[in-house]
Amino acid sequence: MATTNVTVNLPDEVVSALGALATKRGITKTEALRQAIVNEKFFQDTHDGGNEVLIRDTKKDTVSRVLFR
């Protein structure tokens, strides 16, 4: 896969969250950001296709619908 360098300006709290995700998963910030973008595209495509995205809380046995802006 070809790659392109991209420069972005992110708030400090977003950079911190990105670092925390990368550390938790044992990956680089670049890989964490790539995964986040791929996941966001999947969820948006799913929503755009007329589907709902649901989260099931297995401890409370409840289901919540994810809302998209």
Sequence and secondary structure as in RCSB ss.txt:
>XXXX:A:sequence
MATTNVTVNLPDEVVSALGALATKRGITKTEALRQAIVNEKFFQDTHDGGNEVLIRDTKKDTVSRVLFR
>XXXX:A:secstr
           HHHHHHHHHHHHHHT  HHHHHHHHHHHHHHHHHHHHTT   EEEETTTTEEEE    
